[in-house]
Amino acid sequence: MPEASTAQQIFEEMPRYFASEAAAGVNVSIQFELSGEAGGEWSVVIAGQSLKVSQGRIESPTLTVRSTAADWVAMANRKLNPMAAFMQGRLVISGSMSLAMKLQDLFRRPE
């Protein structure tokens, strides 16, 4: 798969990589707040082993993820390690940390 060039592209492609079998029993909502050029707000709701991705805000998310759009694209393209970004304060997570750790299992990253 070619590298993503924008955050919008990542969210549009997200359903293709959703691992529904790994989402058994998962019922969560995630708010993404990406700043900077080509940033914005997106929400992801996982319930009943299905995924819904929308642009905009949701009420009372289980998890909120904040980053720059550039860093989010770099993480999606495996150019920036998410744990390193978190430790450097470039990726800020609030809410369910256990859900944050499970995210990598809910999406198959292309090789």
CYANA upper distance limits for C-alpha pairs under 8 A (distance plus 0.5 A):
  1 MET  CA    110 PRO  CA      7.25
  1 MET  CA    111 GLU  CA      8.39
  3 GLU  CA     77 ASN  CA      6.32
  4 ALA  CA      9 GLN  CA      6.70
  4 ALA  CA     10 ILE  CA      6.72
  4 ALA  CA     73 VAL  CA      7.09
  4 ALA  CA     76 ALA  CA      7.89
  4 ALA  CA     77 ASN  CA      7.11
  5 SER  CA      9 GLN  CA      7.44
  5 SER  CA     73 VAL  CA      7.20
  6 THR  CA     10 ILE  CA      7.14
  6 THR  CA     38 ALA  CA      7.30
  6 THR  CA     69 ALA  CA      7.94
  6 THR  CA     70 ALA  CA      8.29
  6 THR  CA     73 VAL  CA      6.72
  7 ALA  CA     11 PHE  CA      6.92
  7 ALA  CA     38 ALA  CA      7.48
  7 ALA  CA     39 GLY  CA      7.31
  7 ALA  CA     69 ALA  CA      6.40
  7 ALA  CA     70 ALA  CA      8.31
  7 ALA  CA     72 TRP  CA      7.29
  7 ALA  CA     73 VAL  CA      6.35
  8 GLN  CA     12 GLU  CA      6.67
  8 GLN  CA     38 ALA  CA      8.32
  9 GLN  CA     13 GLU  CA      6.63
 10 ILE  CA     14 MET  CA      6.48
 10 ILE  CA     73 VAL  CA      7.99
 10 ILE  CA     76 ALA  CA      7.99
 11 PHE  CA     15 PRO  CA      8.43
 11 PHE  CA     42 TRP  CA      8.22
 11 PHE  CA     53 VAL  CA      7.41
 12 GLU  CA     53 VAL  CA      8.29
 13 GLU  CA     17 TYR  CA      7.78
 14 MET  CA     18 PHE  CA      6.92
 14 MET  CA     53 VAL  CA      8.31
 14 MET  CA    107 PHE  CA      8.33
 15 PRO  CA     51 LEU  CA      7.23
 15 PRO  CA     52 LYS  CA      8.37
 15 PRO  CA     53 VAL  CA      8.23
 17 TYR  CA    107 PHE  CA      5.69
 17 TYR  CA    108 ARG  CA      5.51
 17 TYR  CA    109 ARG  CA      7.15
 17 TYR  CA    110 PRO  CA      8.37
 18 PHE  CA     51 LEU  CA      7.84
 18 PHE  CA    106 LEU  CA      6.46
 18 PHE  CA    107 PHE  CA      5.06
 18 PHE  CA    108 ARG  CA      6.87
 19 ALA  CA     23 ALA  CA      7.31
 19 ALA  CA    105 ASP  CA      7.98
 19 ALA  CA    106 LEU  CA      5.60
 19 ALA  CA    107 PHE  CA      5.77
 19 ALA  CA    108 ARG  CA      6.75
 20 SER  CA     24 ALA  CA      7.64
 20 SER  CA     49 GLN  CA      5.48
 20 SER  CA     50 SER  CA      6.84
 20 SER  CA    106 LEU  CA      7.64
 21 GLU  CA     49 GLN  CA      7.37
 22 ALA  CA     49 GLN  CA      8.44
 22 ALA  CA    105 ASP  CA      7.11
 22 ALA  CA    106 LEU  CA      6.18
 23 ALA  CA     46 ILE  CA      8.02
 23 ALA  CA     47 ALA  CA      8.36
 23 ALA  CA     48 GLY  CA      8.21
 23 ALA  CA     49 GLN  CA      5.58
 23 ALA  CA     50 SER  CA      8.33
 23 ALA  CA    106 LEU  CA      6.78
 24 ALA  CA     48 GLY  CA      7.50
 24 ALA  CA     49 GLN  CA      6.10
 25 GLY  CA     47 ALA  CA      8.30
 25 GLY  CA     48 GLY  CA      7.54
 25 GLY  CA     49 GLN  CA      7.96
 26 VAL  CA     46 ILE  CA      7.13
 26 VAL  CA     47 ALA  CA      6.54
 26 VAL  CA     48 GLY  CA      7.67
 26 VAL  CA     49 GLN  CA      7.62
 27 ASN  CA     45 VAL  CA      8.14
 27 ASN  CA     46 ILE  CA      5.99
 27 ASN  CA     47 ALA  CA      4.90
 27 ASN  CA     48 GLY  CA      7.48
 28 VAL  CA     45 VAL  CA      6.36
 28 VAL  CA     46 ILE  CA      5.85
 28 VAL  CA     47 ALA  CA      7.05
 28 VAL  CA     61 PRO  CA      8.00
 28 VAL  CA     62 THR  CA      6.29
 28 VAL  CA     63 LEU  CA      8.43
 29 SER  CA     43 SER  CA      7.64
 29 SER  CA     44 VAL  CA      6.22
 29 SER  CA     45 VAL  CA      4.86
 29 SER  CA     46 ILE  CA      6.83
 29 SER  CA     61 PRO  CA      5.44
 29 SER  CA     62 THR  CA      5.68
 29 SER  CA     63 LEU  CA      7.09
 30 ILE  CA     43 SER  CA      6.09
 30 ILE  CA     44 VAL  CA      5.57
 30 ILE  CA     45 VAL  CA      6.81
 30 ILE  CA     61 PRO  CA      5.87
 30 ILE  CA     62 THR  CA      6.39
 30 ILE  CA     63 LEU  CA      5.30
 30 ILE  CA     64 THR  CA      6.18
 30 ILE  CA     65 VAL  CA      7.90
 31 GLN  CA     41 GLU  CA      7.78
 31 GLN  CA     42 TRP  CA      6.61
 31 GLN  CA     43 SER  CA      5.11
 31 GLN  CA     44 VAL  CA      7.08
 31 GLN  CA     57 ARG  CA      7.21
 31 GLN  CA     58 ILE  CA      7.29
 31 GLN  CA     61 PRO  CA      6.48
 31 GLN  CA     63 LEU  CA      6.80
 31 GLN  CA     64 THR  CA      5.15
 31 GLN  CA     65 VAL  CA      6.66
 32 PHE  CA     41 GLU  CA      6.03
 32 PHE  CA     42 TRP  CA      5.64
 32 PHE  CA     43 SER  CA      6.47
 32 PHE  CA     64 THR  CA      6.40
 32 PHE  CA     65 VAL  CA      5.32
 32 PHE  CA     66 ARG  CA      6.52
 33 GLU  CA     39 GLY  CA      8.21
 33 GLU  CA     40 GLY  CA      6.64
 33 GLU  CA     41 GLU  CA      5.26
 33 GLU  CA     42 TRP  CA      7.35
 33 GLU  CA     64 THR  CA      7.96
 33 GLU  CA     65 VAL  CA      6.65
 33 GLU  CA     66 ARG  CA      5.32
 33 GLU  CA     67 SER  CA      7.15
 34 LEU  CA     39 GLY  CA      5.26
 34 LEU  CA     40 GLY  CA      5.71
 34 LEU  CA     41 GLU  CA      6.69
 34 LEU  CA     66 ARG  CA      6.27
 34 LEU  CA     67 SER  CA      5.57
 34 LEU  CA     68 THR  CA      5.38
 34 LEU  CA     69 ALA  CA      5.47
 34 LEU  CA     72 TRP  CA      8.13
 35 SER  CA     39 GLY  CA      5.26
 35 SER  CA     40 GLY  CA      6.87
 35 SER  CA     66 ARG  CA      8.33
 35 SER  CA     67 SER  CA      6.88
 35 SER  CA     68 THR  CA      5.00
 35 SER  CA     69 ALA  CA      6.19
 36 GLY  CA     68 THR  CA      6.17
 36 GLY  CA     69 ALA  CA      6.53
 36 GLY  CA     70 ALA  CA      8.01
 37 GLU  CA     69 ALA  CA      7.28
 37 GLU  CA     70 ALA  CA      8.15
 38 ALA  CA     69 ALA  CA      6.87
 39 GLY  CA     68 THR  CA      7.40
 39 GLY  CA     69 ALA  CA      5.39
 40 GLY  CA     55 GLN  CA      8.47
 40 GLY  CA     56 GLY  CA      8.19
 40 GLY  CA     69 ALA  CA      8.35
 41 GLU  CA     55 GLN  CA      6.50
 41 GLU  CA     56 GLY  CA      5.43
 41 GLU  CA     57 ARG  CA      6.75
 42 TRP  CA     53 VAL  CA      7.68
 42 TRP  CA     54 SER  CA      6.14
 42 TRP  CA     55 GLN  CA      4.73
 42 TRP  CA     56 GLY  CA      5.44
 42 TRP  CA     57 ARG  CA      6.91
 43 SER  CA     53 VAL  CA      6.26
 43 SER  CA     54 SER  CA      5.75
 43 SER  CA     55 GLN  CA      6.65
 43 SER  CA     56 GLY  CA      6.87
 43 SER  CA     57 ARG  CA      6.71
 43 SER  CA     58 ILE  CA      7.00
 44 VAL  CA     51 LEU  CA      7.46
 44 VAL  CA     52 LYS  CA      6.15
 44 VAL  CA     53 VAL  CA      5.07
 44 VAL  CA     54 SER  CA      7.02
 45 VAL  CA     51 LEU  CA      6.30
 45 VAL  CA     52 LYS  CA      5.66
 45 VAL  CA     53 VAL  CA      7.09
 46 ILE  CA     50 SER  CA      6.14
 46 ILE  CA     51 LEU  CA      5.21
 46 ILE  CA     52 LYS  CA      7.06
 47 ALA  CA     51 LEU  CA      7.27
 61 PRO  CA     95 GLY  CA      8.46
 62 THR  CA     95 GLY  CA      6.33
 62 THR  CA     96 SER  CA      6.66
 63 LEU  CA     93 ILE  CA      7.62
 63 LEU  CA     94 SER  CA      6.35
 63 LEU  CA     95 GLY  CA      5.02
 63 LEU  CA     96 SER  CA      6.00
 63 LEU  CA     97 MET  CA      8.29
 63 LEU  CA     99 LEU  CA      7.84
 63 LEU  CA    100 ALA  CA      7.85
 64 THR  CA     93 ILE  CA      6.26
 64 THR  CA     94 SER  CA      5.71
 64 THR  CA     95 GLY  CA      6.80
 65 VAL  CA     91 LEU  CA      7.66
 65 VAL  CA     92 VAL  CA      6.38
 65 VAL  CA     93 ILE  CA      5.32
 65 VAL  CA     94 SER  CA      7.22
 66 ARG  CA     91 LEU  CA      6.37
 66 ARG  CA     92 VAL  CA      5.49
 66 ARG  CA     93 ILE  CA      6.92
 67 SER  CA     71 ASP  CA      6.94
 67 SER  CA     72 TRP  CA      6.87
 67 SER  CA     90 ARG  CA      6.43
 67 SER  CA     91 LEU  CA      5.46
 67 SER  CA     92 VAL  CA      6.94
 68 THR  CA     72 TRP  CA      6.74
 68 THR  CA     90 ARG  CA      8.00
 69 ALA  CA     73 VAL  CA      6.69
 70 ALA  CA     74 ALA  CA      6.70
 71 ASP  CA     75 MET  CA      6.62
 71 ASP  CA     80 LEU  CA      7.68
 71 ASP  CA     90 ARG  CA      7.89
 72 TRP  CA     76 ALA  CA      6.72
 73 VAL  CA     77 ASN  CA      6.63
 74 ALA  CA     78 ARG  CA      6.64
 74 ALA  CA     79 LYS  CA      5.43
 74 ALA  CA     80 LEU  CA      5.77
 75 MET  CA     79 LYS  CA      6.28
 75 MET  CA     80 LEU  CA      5.14
 75 MET  CA     81 ASN  CA      6.55
 75 MET  CA     82 PRO  CA      6.56
 80 LEU  CA     84 ALA  CA      7.95
 80 LEU  CA     85 ALA  CA      7.42
 81 ASN  CA     85 ALA  CA      6.67
 82 PRO  CA     86 PHE  CA      6.59
 82 PRO  CA     91 LEU  CA      7.75
 83 MET  CA     87 MET  CA      6.67
 84 ALA  CA     88 GLN  CA      6.61
 85 ALA  CA     89 GLY  CA      6.68
 85 ALA  CA     90 ARG  CA      5.34
 85 ALA  CA     91 LEU  CA      5.74
 86 PHE  CA     90 ARG  CA      6.26
 86 PHE  CA     91 LEU  CA      4.99
 86 PHE  CA     92 VAL  CA      6.70
 86 PHE  CA     93 ILE  CA      8.46
 87 MET  CA     91 LEU  CA      8.33
 93 ILE  CA     97 MET  CA      7.88
 93 ILE  CA    100 ALA  CA      8.02
 96 SER  CA    100 ALA  CA      7.02
 97 MET  CA    101 MET  CA      6.81
 98 SER  CA    102 LYS  CA      6.85
 99 LEU  CA    103 LEU  CA      6.82
102 LYS  CA    106 LEU  CA      7.19
103 LEU  CA    107 PHE  CA      7.21
104 GLN  CA    108 ARG  CA      7.94
